[in-house]
C-alpha cells in the first residue's frame, strides 16, 4: 500500500472509482497497456460493454497490477490529452475537473469516458465493411491453394536396371480454370502417386499429371473426383508486376501443416537461370522468403490476382530473403503450349552462340556502320533450323522487328532492358521469326522456323528410365545432367571429369540422335580382368566404327561376327574381348547381379 501510494497519490485516488466498472476488460491485463484504440474495435466494444458490470474482486487484491491496469484502461478510453497527462509528473486529477474537488477529476470525466467508449466502437464500424471486403476478396484466392503430396521413385543411375527407394514430399499448388492445378515440375518429377488436399479439408484426392514442363519448372495436374472442384473459385492471373509492387506468396512450407503467407516486393525482373530446367527464362526476384514446401504456390498481387509461381530461392552466405517467382508470361506460354498441341513441347531457342559487339574496333572490323547495333554469331548448332541460313560472324541486327543492342539487350518496359532471348522464348515451337542480319557489310533478312534445343548432354531424361547396355560386365550408359549429378553430386560441375564437363558446356550434337556413351562401370568377372578401374570414360568407336548413340553401339555388338570386340575409349584406352567368350559370359554376370536383361526396354524396340 505504501509503495502504491509512493508512486503517485493522485493516480491512486483517481483510479479507485472506475475500478469496479471494468472487471472483464482486456485492458486490465498489463500486457495490453500499449495497444492502440483503433487496433481492435471488438476488444474496445467488449470493454465498453463490461463497464456496467460489478467487480467481483475485493478492492485490496494485488494493488500494483491494478494500478498498471487502470493506467492502461485510461490510456485506451480517454482523449489523447488525458493520456499524456497520465504520463506527466504533475498530478493528473487536477486536469479532469474543478480545482479543490476531492475526486472531482474522476467523477467529472466519468460520463465523457462512457460516451468516448461508445464513439470508439461506432467510428471503426464505419470502416468495417471495407475491412471485410478485403477479406472476402482474398479468401477465394486462398481457398484455391492446395497442398501437393507426391511419392517419388527416382531412377538409379548406378544400377540402371532398377529404381531407388521411394520417398515422399509435399509442396504447394493452386487451382486454375478448366479443372486444372498448377505446381512446380520438380514437385512431381519421377512421380508414382500424386495427391492433393484443399485448404481446410481432411481428404486427399488422387491427381493425374497432364504435363510437365522441365525448362520452365511448371507441371499441370487434374483430379477426376468432382467433389474436389466444389466450392472453389479458380485463381485469376494478373499482368506482369512492376518493381516495388507488393506480392504475397501463399503455400504450405515446412514447419507446419496449415497454409502460410509471406509478403514482400518485386526487387528485380530479368532473365534468370532456372536451376531445375537448366534454361534461362524471364523471372521475378522478390524479397519474401520461399522455403521448402512453398514451391508451386502462387504469388498474389494486392488485387488478389496471381502474378507468378514460387519455384526457387537463392541460398548464399551473402544473400538473405531472396526468392524467385515464375512470372505470368512464362506461365501463360506453358498453358497455351499445352492447349495448342495437347502436350508440352518446350520453349524454342535461336540455336546459336553469340558474342557482344561493344568494342568499337570489333564493330569496324565487321563492317558495321555507326548507327548499326547487334550481336555476332559465334557458332550455329548443326541440328538447329538456323543452320540453313545463319553463318558464323553474321551480325544479328534485329529479331521480329525489334533492334538488338551491342550488349544483346532489347527494350523491355520504361527504364528497363532485357536480354533478347526473352523475345525468342515468347515464341512457340514451330513458329517463324523474322531475323535481320549483317553479312559482309550487306543486310540479309530471313524467316527462321524455331525449334527446341537439342543438347548433346540433355538436362533431363523426362521421366523415362535410363538406357543401359551390358556385355561381358561392361555397363554402357548415356551421359545426361541427372547422370552426372547422381555420379558426382550437386557439385558435379566441379567434380566430374574435365572432358565430360567440356562436352557438357561446349559440345554441340552433330545429328538429332547423337548421344555421348560411356562405360559407367565394370561388373567384375574373369572375362574382364584388368579393366576393373574403367569408370565414366567415353566410348569413341567400336571395331573402328564411330559410336553415334547407345542403340547404335548395342546393335553393332549384338550383330558382330568378328573374332574380337574392340572398344576405343577416350584418353586413348583400348578394350578388347573375345567375341564368343564375352557374349557367353554376359548371361552368367546378369544372373550373378540379379539383372533381368542385358539392355533397357527402349533399346529392344
N, C-alpha and C positions, 0 to 999 in steps of 0.2 A: 504494500500500500504506500510505503514511504517512497520507494523507487518510482512508483507510478506517479505520485504527486510531484516528485522532484523533476520529472521530465517536463511537465507543463501543467501548472494548476488550472489554467484556463481551459485547456483541452479536456481535462478530466471532468470538469464541471459541465462543460457544454455538451459533451458526448453522452452523459449518463441518461438523459431523457430519451433520445431517439433509439437507444439500445433495445428496449422491449418491442419495437415495431418491425424489426427486420431479422428475425432469428434464422430464417431459411435462405437469406440472400447469399449468393456465391461470393459477395464481396467480403463476408466475414472471414473467408479463407485468406490468410496472409499471402498466399501465392498469387492472388488475383489483384493485388492492390495497385498494379501498374497498368491494368487493362484499360483501353480507351472506351468511352461510352458507345461509340458507333460500331465497335468491332463485333458486338453480339447483341442485336436487338432482342432476341428471345431471352437472353440472360437478363437484360435490363427490364423486360416485361415481368419476368419472374420476381425480380427484386421489388418492383413496384407493387405487384400483387401481394407479396408477402409482408408488406409494411403494415397491414392491418391485423396480422395475426399476433397473438400474445407470445411472450418469450417464456418458454418452459424452464429455462435455466435460471438458477439463482444469480443475483447480481454480483456475488462475491467470487465467482469461479473464474480463474485464470485472468487476472486483471491485465497483465501485459499483452497477451494476444488480443484481448478485446480492444485495447487501446489501438493496436495496429489495424484491427478490422474496422473500427469506427472511422479511423482516418482514411482507410481505403474507400469505405462507403461514401464518405463525404466527398472524396475526390471524384467519384463517379456521378453523384447526384446533385452536386452544387455547381453554380456557374464558375467559369474559369477564375474569376477574381477571388472567389472564396477558396478555390483550390490553391491558388498562390498564397492566400493568407494562411492556410493551414501549414504551409512550409515556412512561413515567415517567423522571425524571432519574436515579433510583437504578439501579444495575446489576441487570438482570433475573435473571441466573443465580443470585443468592443466594436467590431465592424458589422455585426449581424443585427443589432437593434439599438434602442435608445441607451445613452450613457447612464450609468448608475443602476440600471435594472439588473438584479442578481442573475437571472438566467434569461434575460431578455433576448440575447443573440439566438439561442436555440429556439425559444418559443416563437420569436418573430419570423425566423427562417423556415419553421416547420411547414406552414401552408405552401410557401413557394417551392419547397422541395417536392411536395406531392404533385404540384402542377408540373414541375420540371420532369418528374419521373414519367408522367403521362405523356408529356410532349416528346420525351426521348423515345418512347415507344411509337408514337404516331409519325414522327419525321422519317425514320428509316422505313416505315411501312410504305411510304411513297416510292421508295427505291426498290422495294421487294419484288415487284413484277419484273423489273429489269434483271435483277439477280437470277430469278427463276427462269427467265427466258434464256439466259446464258447456259444454265444447267440443262435445260431442255434441248438446246442447240448442240451441246457437246455429247449428251447422253447417247443419241443414236449412233454416233461415230464410235463411241467407246464400246457399245454393245456389239459392234461388228468385228472387234478384235478377238481373235481366238488363240487358244494355246495349241501348239502342234506337238504331238508325241510321235516319235519316229524310232523304229528299230532298224538299225543298220547292220548289214553284213558285208564288210569290205572285202575286196579281192586280196589274196595272199600272193604277193609277187615272189616271195621266197619259195613258196610251194604252190605254183600257179594252178595245179590240178584240184585245189580245194580253196575254201574261203576262211577268213579269220573268224574268231569267236564274235558272235553278235553282241551289240551293245545298244543302249537306249540313249536318246537325247530329247530335249524339249526346247522349243523355240516359239516364235510368235508368227501370226499371220492375220489376214483380215479379209472380210467378205467384200467382193465387188459384184457388179451386175452379171446376170447370166448364170446364176448358181455356181459361181466360181470363187476360189480362195487363192490369194497370192501369198507367197512366203519366199524365203531365200532358197536358192538351188542347193547350197551346201547343207541346208537343214534337212533335206530329204535325199541326199545323194546316197547311192547304194542302198536304197530302202528295201525292206522286206515287208514292212507294215507301217502305215501312217494312220494316226487317229487325231481327231480334232475335238476340242472341248470349248463350248461357248462360255462367255462370262456369266458367272452365277449359276451355271449348270453343273450337275454331278454326272452327266452322261458323256461318254466318249464315243464319237461316231467314226466309223471306218471311212477313210478317204481314198480316192483314186488319183494318182498323179497323171495329169494330162500332158504336161510338157515341162521340160527342164532346160532353162537357158543358161548354159555354163558360162558364156562370155559375160553376160550381164548379171549373173548370180540371182536369177528370178525363177521361181517354179510356180506352176499353176495346178491347183487341185480342185476336186469336186467331191460332193457327198451324195450318194444315192438316196439316203433316207430323207423323206420330205419333212420330217419333224425338225431336222436341223435348220431349215431355212425359215421356219415360222417365227414371226415376231422380230425379225432383224432387218433393218434397212441397210442396203449396201453402201459402202463408202463412195463418196464422190471425189473426183480428182480436181485439184486446183491447178493453177498455172505455175510456171517456174518462179520461185520466190526471188526476191532481191536481197542484196546484202543487208544485214542487220534486221531482216524480218524475223519475227518470233516463230519458233517451231516447238512443237510438243511431241516427243517420242513416246508412244504407248506400247507396252508389251508385257511379257512375263519373264523378267530377268531372274537370275539366280538370287537366292536369299529369301524366297517366299513363294507362295502358290497363287496369290491374288495379283490382279492387274497392277502395273506400276506406271507412273507418269513422270517423265523428266522433261524439263524445259530448257531452252537455250535459244540462240540466234544463229542465223546463217552467217558464217565468218568468211567463207571463200566459195567461189564457183569456178571450177576449171576442169580440164581433162585429168582424170585420176587413174591410177593403176589399180585395177580390180584384182585383188590377190587371188580370189578363187578362180577367176576366168583367165588370168594371165593376159588381160587385154587392157586397153586404155579407152575409157568412155567418159562422158560427162558425169560429174559427181558434185555433191554438195558437202562442204565441210561445216560442221556445227560444233558448238561448244557444250552440247549436252552429253552426258555420259551414256555410252552404249555398252552394256555389259553382256556377258554370255547369257543367252536366252532372249535378249532383246532382238536378235536377228530376225528379220522378216516382219517386224512390227511396223505400223505406219507412222509417218511423221505428219502431224496436222499443222495447218497454219491457224491464225487467230480467228478464222471464219469457220473452222471445223472441216475444211477441205484437206484431203490427203495431198501432200506435195512430195512424198518420197517414201522409200523403204529403208529402214536401218539395216546395214549389212556388214560393217566392219569398223574397228576402232584403231587408232594409232597408239601402239604401246611402245613408248620410248621414254628414256630416263629424263629427257629434256622437254617432254610434252605431257600435258595433263588435260583431261576432259576434251579430247579431240575425237569426234566421231564422224562417220561418213554415211551419207544417205544417197540412195539411188534416186535420181530426180524423175519427175513425171515424163520428160521426153523419152528417156530410156524405157520406162515402164510402158508407155503407150506404144513404143516401137515393138516391144515384146508381145503385147496383146494383139496389135494389128498383124504382126507376122504370123501369129498362131491362127487368127481368123482368116487370113488370106489363103494359107496353104494347108491348114489343118494340123500343122506341126511346127516346131521351132526350127527355122533354117539358119539363124545366126545373123550377125552384123557383118556386112561386106567391108572389104578393105580395098585400097587402091593397088596393093601388090607391088609396092616399090619401097626402096630405102632412099631417103633424100638427105640433102645437105643444105645448111643455111647459106645464104648469099649476102651476108652482112659486110664482108670485106670488099672495099671499093675496087681493089686491083683484080680480085677474082671476077667481079661483075664486068669489068672492062675486058678481061681476057675471054670471057664467054660471049662477048659481043652484045651486051645489054646496054640500052640507052639510059640516059639519066632518069627518065620518067618510068622506066620499067622495073618491076619488082617481081620476085618469085623465089622458088627453091630449085636446086639442082638435083636431078635424078642420079643417084649413085649406082643402084642396081635394080633390075626388074626381075621379079620372080618368074622362072620359066613356066610354072603351072598357071600363072595368072593370065586372064584375058588381055591385060595391058601389054603383055609381051609382044603382041602382034602389031602394036603401033608405037608405044613409047620405047625410047632408047636411052642408054646411059649418056649423061651430060646434057640431056634435054632440060630446059628450064620451064617449070610449070608456072605459068603466069596467073591462071585463074581456074576455078572449079565451079561449074554451073553458073558462070557469070559473076562470081564474087572474086575480086582480086586478092591474091595471096601476097603477104608482105615478105620481106627478105628473111625474117626470122620464123617464117612458117605459120604466122597467125593471121586471122581474119577478124573483121569487126563482129562483135557479139551483141552487146547492148550498149547503152550510153556509158561511156567511160570504161568499157571493158573490151578486151580482145581474147581470143581463144584459138587453140590450135586448129588448123584447117581439117584435121582428121575428124573433127566434130561434124563437118559437112558431109563427109563420107559416111559416117555412122548413122546419119539421118536417112540414108537410102535403104532400100530393101534388096535382098539378094535377087539378082537377075535384072534389076533396073539399070537404065543407062544414065550416064553423066556426061556433060559437055565439058571438055578439057581443052584449054588453050595453052600451047607450049611454044617456046622459042628454040629453034634448032638451026644452028649455023646462021644466026642473025635473021632468020626468016620465021614468021609466025605460022604455026600449023594448028588446026583445030580437029579434034577427034570426038566422036561419040563412043564412049567406052562402056561396055557391059560389066557391071560389078559382080564380084563373086566373093565367097568367104575365103578365109586364109587356109592354105594347105601347108602346115608345118612339117618339116622332116621329123622333128620330135614333138608329137602332139601334146597339148596341155592337158587333155582329158581323154579317157577311154570311153566316155559317155555311157557309163553303167554296164558296159559289156565286160565279161571276164577276160583276163589277159590271155593272149595267144602264147602257145609254147609248143616246142617240138623236141623230142628226146630220141637220141640214138647213141648207143654204147655208153650211156651215163652222161653224155653232154646235153645240157639243158639249154636250148636256144630260145631266146625271147626277143620281143620288140621293145626298144627303149622309148619311154614316154616320161613326162614330168612326174606322174604318180609313181612310176617305177623308180626314178631317181630319188624321189622323196622317201619311198619305202626302203631303199637300199642305204641311203646316206643321211636320212633325217631331214628336218626342216631347213637345215643349213647346207643342203645339197649343192647349192651354187658355189660353195667354198670347198666342200669335201669330196665331191665327185671327181673322177679322173679328168685331167685337163682336156684331153682330146674329145671326150664326150661333151664337156661343157662348151668347148669351142663350136662343136656342131650344133649344140642346143641354141647358142646365141647367134651364130652367123650363117650356118649352112642352110641352103635352100634345096627343097625337093626338086629333082630334075624331071620327075614324072608324077602324076597323081597317085600312083600306087607304090611309090618308093617308101621303104622303111629302113630304119637303122637296126640291124640284127646283131645281137651279142651272144657270147657264151656266158650265161648268168652264173652257172656253177657246174661242177663236175661231180656226179654221184659216184663215189669211189668204187671201183671194181678192178678185177685183174686185167681187164682189157685196156684200161686207161691209166696204167701205171706211168708216172712221170708227168701226167697232165693235171694233177690234183690242184695245183695253185692257180689255174687259169680262172679268173673271175672278171666279169664285165668287160670283156675285150671284144671289139667289133669284128665280125666276120666279113672279110672283103670279097672273097671268092671261094667257089667250090670246084675242084678239078679244073681250075683255070677260067671258069665262067663267073663273072661278077654277080653278086647276090643282089637282086632287086628288092625282095621282101621275104618275109618268113615263109610264106606259102611257096614261093619260088624255090627256096632252099630245100624245104621238105619234099617237094616234088622231085627235084634233082637227086636227092639222096635215095628216095624210095625207088626211083627208076634206074639207079646206077647199076651198070653191069660191068664196070671196070674192076680190076683186082683190088684197088685201094680207094679209100675215101680220103681226099686231101682237102683240108680246110686252111686257107690262107687268112691269118688273123692280123690285126693291127700290131704295130711295133715289130713287124717282120717275123712274127711267130708262125710256125707251121705245125699242124696236127695231121698225122697220117694213121689210118686204121685199116686193117684188112677187112674188105667188104663183107664177106660171108661171116667171119667171126664176129664182127661188130653187130650185124643185124641179128645174129643168133643170141648174142649176149644181152641185147636190149630187153627181151622178154623176161629174162631172169632178174635184171635190175628193176624192172617195173614191179615184179612180184615181191622182191625184197623190200621195196619202199612203199608198197600198197598203192601204187599209181594205177588208176583204172585204164588209162590209154596213153599211147606214146605221143599223141598230138591232141590239141584242143579241138572242139567241135567245129569252129569256124574254118579250120584247115581241111576238114574232111569233105566239105561240100565242093 
